[in-house]
Amino acid sequence: MDISERPPVVGDDLARLTARVRACRICVERPLGKPLPHEPHPVLVPSSTARILIASQAPGTKVHLSGVPFTDASGDRLRSWLGVTSCEFYDPVKFAIVPMGFCFPGQDAKGGDLPPRRECAPAWRAPLMELMPQLDLILTIGIYAQNWHMGPLRKPSLTDTVKDWRAIWQAEGRVKVLPLPHPSWRNTGWLKRNPWFEMELLPFLKTEIRQRIG
């Protein structure tokens, strides 16, 4: 089966909520600010069994067309960070992938992707999280996911937040959280300036991922 056709592993309540999300048109019909400049195409992979949630930012242009998260160079880099194959990554028994914004938000004047739509998280994130209580590791990719999932644990900058990953990991709570930068090629300079990320955080991350997916 092609990964774009693979059904999500969800219970009945989560399946019904996911169907509502995929039919969502809030950003066109009741937008906060300018409406989405194209037809909505929500992309998410919820799961009732996965222990790991990838809390990403928003789909890019390629994902908008494919309907499958991380089918781009960012996805290749992210899978390398996690130490997983494409088959493992797209197995909803192993990973849930729920971005902060479900639709491609469009691009700014310089050709960069706009921030996630402001309508998505207030409308859908809390009920989705409530129906995935089995999660015990959340990977927060970028500042929008870190703001929502980390609260006071987040530092003023993304760099400071990611650099504080050990203290964040040790914070009390059943669900562990690890902050990550976005795996976009635009962050290649950041990776070069912060070699500790690949030398220290990524080996730890890969070990935790492998323990959870077997």
Secondary structure, DSSP 8 states (H G I E B T S, - for coil): --GGG------HHHHHHHHHHHT--HHHHS-SSS--SS------B--SS-SEEEE-----HHHHHH-STT-SHHHHHHHHHHT--HHHHT-TTTEEE--SSSS---B-TTS-B----TTHIIIIIHHHHHT-TT--EEEEESHHHHHHHHGGG--SSHHHHHHTHHHHHHSSSSSEEEEE---SGGGHHHHHH-THIIIIIHHHHHHHHHHHH-
